[in-house]
Amino acid sequence: MNNKKILVTGGLGFIGSHTVVALINEGFKVIIIDNLSNCHTEVLNGIQKITGETPEFHEIDLREKKKVDKFFQKNDDLAGIIHFAASKSVGESIKKPLMYYENNLCGLLNILSFQSNSNLIFSSSCTVYGEADRLPISENAPIKKAESPYGNTKQIGEEIIKDFCKVEKDFKAIALRYFNPIGAHSSAEIGELPLGTPQNLIPYITQTAIGQREYLSVFGNDYFTVDGTPVRDYIHVMDLAEAHVAALKHLIEAKEETNYEVFNLGTGSGNSVLQVIRSFEEATGQQLSYKVENRREGDITAAYANVEKANEKLGWQAVRSLEESLKSAWEWQKRCAKH
């Protein structure tokens, strides 16, 4: 959009890097901030190969107030901020709650304190709903007590932004509550590359299929679902990235009277862990070894989205299939194995 400058925090991470690609493809000029705690600078090369552009990059930890202040003083002409930078593992957050509260909340507070911009998109999560009473989950569903410190940081983050919007009437924000992002860019130049043991299902599946891990752990088969395993709404990461672009345009064009909005992002349907495993095997021809283990603390039974609001107001919908998502994740994993 006419070379408007957009800051993407956590822009070298999984969702962040794909969103950077989507933004560049739409004509935005992107600046990335990342502290490289769960990613590599090599991601910039992948972005360049896909788009032909290398975004401006700053290695900054958003918890460092002076560095954040200095950055915003030098970049006071931003048209928007998309804030991804946060730790994101439910299980890890239960083991390291203070780390999650510090990392996920202090960075947000510093952005709000020092920004001179009026458009913010906050990376939230369906975890704010907890174990929902009704499925699919709409934006009107009650926010329940968080099952994990990670989920709680998303709830608190939303509350902070909402309170800020009440005071700063010219400030506009959208919280995007997304469900389970999977897959990789069709070029296989960027994808999900967690450091250490994966905390999400799909990279664990692909690492098992490639022989990097002996077997896949399925946490619990006694849930009240179609096959006893948890059900989630798995959305292709590029569908999710394109939703961020749609939400940003929505903010810039000031299409809402209210200055704070919330949208669910998902496909609108759920798949169980075992269904995803079978779909991966069918899509790739790879057989997976897996073991059923005890439930993980903080996991819920089922969550999938009602996405009517995003479809209607943002003019966006998920268009890529589960099979396409799993195939792209596998192609990315095979590429990683060669390097």
N, C-alpha and C positions, 0 to 999 in steps of 0.2 A: 504493500500500500504506500506508494510514493516514497519508498525508502525511509519510512518511519522507524526510529530506533527503539528496539525492544530489549530489555534486560531479561535474561533467562538465568535464574539461579539454579545450581545443580544441573546445568545445561550439558554436562558430559555424561550424566547418568543415563539410565535406560530410557525412561519416558522423556527426559529433558532433551537428549540428543535427537530423538525422532521428531520432537516438537520443533527443535531448531531447524531441521530439514524442512518441515512443513511451513515454517515461517519464511524461510529464505525463498522457497518455491512460490510464496505469495507476494514476494517483493519487499519484505521487511529487512531492515538492517539489524542484525542480531549481535548483542554483546553477551558473553557468557561469564558468569562467576561460578567457580567450583573450588572446593578445598581438596579434591582428589582423594577423599577418604574411602570411596568405594568405586573408583573408576580410573581410567588412564587418559593421558593427553593424546594417545594414539587415536582416540575417538575423533579428534579434530581432522585427522587425515581421512577418515571415513566420510565425515560430513563434506569435506572438500571434494572427494571423488564423486559423491552423489550430486552435489549442487554446483560445483565449480567455484565455490566461494569458501574461504576460511574465516570464520567469525572471529572477532576480537575476543581474546580470552584473558581473564584475570584470575590468578590463583589467590583467592581470598577466603578465609574462614569468617562467616558472617557473625560469629560470636565476638570478633575483634572490632569493638566500636570505632576506634580511630581509623582503621582501614576502611570500614564501611562508610563512615562520614566523609573521608577523603575521596572515595570513589564517587559518591553522589554529588560532591562539590564540583568535581570535574565533568560529571555527566548529568547536567540539570535540564537536558532537553529530551529526556526519554518520553516516548508516547505510551509506554506500558511496561509493567513488570509481571513476569510469570514466575511464581515462586515455588520451585520444586525442592530446593535444598533441605533435606531432612533425612534422618535415619528411619528405616521403614520395616523392620522385622518385628512381628508380634512376639515371637519367642525370645529374641534377644532383649526386647524392651522389658520383659518380665524379669530377666536376669540382671539387667543394667538400667533400672528405672531413672536414676539421676542423670545418667548420660543422655537418655532420650529427652527428658524434660529440659535439660540445658541446651542441647543441640537444636531441638525442634522448635523451642519457644524463644530462646534468646535471639536467634537469627531473624525470626519474624519481627520481634520487637525492635531490633536495630533497623530493619528495613523501614518499618513504619515511622520510626523516630527521625530518620535522616533523608528519606525520599522527598523529592519535590514534585513527584508525579501524582496523577490523580486516577490512574487505572491499574488495578492489581487483580491478578488471577491467582487464587490460592489452591494449591494441590491438596485437596482433602481426600476423604476415603469413605467407603461404605461402612467402615468399622464404627462410624459414629452412631449407626443404628443399633449396634449390638445384635442380639437375637431378635429379629423383627417379629411382630405378632402376625403380620400378613405379608404374603408374597403375591406378585412382585412388590418391591419396596418403592414407595413414592417419596418425594421430598417432604411430604406432610407427615410421614411416619415419625413417631416420637423418638427423641434422642435419649437412649437409655444409658445407664451407668456403663462406662467402658469396661471391656473385658481385659484390657491390657494397657500399660502405660503408653504404648504407641497410639492406640485408639484414643486415649485420653488427650494426648497432645494435639490430635486433630480436632477433637471437640473444643478444647481450650483455644486453639488457634482460631477457629471459626468465631468463638465468642469474643476474642480480642479484636478481630477485624470488624465484627458487627458493632461493638461498642465504639470503636474508632470512627466508623461511618456515621454514627449518631451525632458525633461532635463535629467531625470534619465533613460538612455538607457537600463540598465540592469533590470529595474523594469518592471514587466508585470502585466497587470490588465485586468479584464473583468467586464463590467457592464451588469448585468442581469435585463432587463426591464420586470417585470412580471405583469400579468394581475390580476385576482381576486382569490387569494388562499382560498380554503374552505376545509371542511372535517376534519378528524382526523385519527390518526394511527388506523389500524384495530384491535389492542388490546384494544382500548379505554383507554389506560394508559396515553396518552397525547393527547391534543387537544387545541382548541382555548378557552382561559379562560380570557377574558378582565376584568380588574378591573373597577367597575362602570358600567355605561350605555354603551352597545355595540355601536361601531361606524360602524360596518360592518353588512351586511344583514344576513348572516347565523346564527351567535350567537343570533341575535335578533329574528330570526325565531324559533330557538330551545328553547330559553327562553320563548317565547310566547306559544309554544306548550306544554311546561312542566308546564305552569301556573304561571311562575315567573313574567310575564308581561301581562297586560290586553289585549293588542292588538298590532299588528305590524303596524308601520307607513310605508306607501308607499308614497315616496316623488315625487309626480307629476304623472299624467296620461295623459298629453297633449304633450308628446314628439312625434316626427315623427318616430314612431316604429310600430311594428306589433300590439301592444295593447296599445300604449301610454305610457308605462313605460320604463325606461332606460334599455339598453342592455349591458351586460358585458360578458367577457370570463372567466368562472369559472373553475379553475384548481385545482385538488386534491393536497393537500399540500404535500403528499408523492411523487407525480410526480414532483412537484417543488423541493423538497429536493434532489431527485435523479438527477435532472438537475444541481444542485450545485456541486454534486460529479463529474458529467461528465465534468463540466467546470473546476473544480480544476485539474482533471487529464489532461485536455487539456493544462492548463497552465504549470503544472509540466513537462509534456512531451515536452513542447516548440514546439507545432505543427504549430505555426504561425510566420511569419516573422515580422509582426507588433507587438508592445508590448502593444497595446490597442485595445480591441475588444468589440462589443456590440451585445447582443443576446436578442430577444424576447422569453418569456416563456409563453405559453398558450396552449389551446387546438386547436385553429384555428376556433372555432365557437362561436357564441354568444347566450345568452338566456336573455329574459326580466325578470324583477322582478316578474311579474305575472306568467310567465312560471316556474320560480324557485319555487314559492309558490305552484303551482299545482303539480310540480314534487315532492316536499317534501311531500305533502299530499298523493300522490300515492305511494311513496316509503315507507312511514312510517305508513300510515293509520290514521295519526293525522290531524284533521281539524284545520285550522288557522283562527283566527279573525284578520282582518286587516282594516285599514282606510286609505283612500287616503288623503294626506295632500299637502301643497304647496311644490313646488320644493325647494331643498336645494341649497344654493349658492355654486358655485364651481363644481356642478355636470354637466356632459356632457351627450349627447344623447346616443351615442353608441361607444363601443370600443371592438374589438376582433382582435386576433393576426394572422399575417402571421408568421408561425414558421418553414418555409423551411430551413432557415439558421441554426437554432439549430438542426433540424433533420439531416441535411447533415454534418455539421462540428463537432458537439458534439456527433453525433450518439445517440441522445436522442429524445424521443417523449412521449407525455402524453398518458397513456394507461388506466387510470381509468375513468369511466363514471360519469356523473352528478348524476345519481341515487346512485351509490356507494359512492360518496362524501357526499351526503345528508344523506344517511343511517349511515355513519360513524360519522357524526356530531351529529346525534340524539343519537346514542349509547353513545357517549362521554357525551352529555348533561344529559342523564339518569344516567350515572355513577356519574357525579358531584352532581346530586340531592340527591344521597344516602349519601353523605359525609357532 
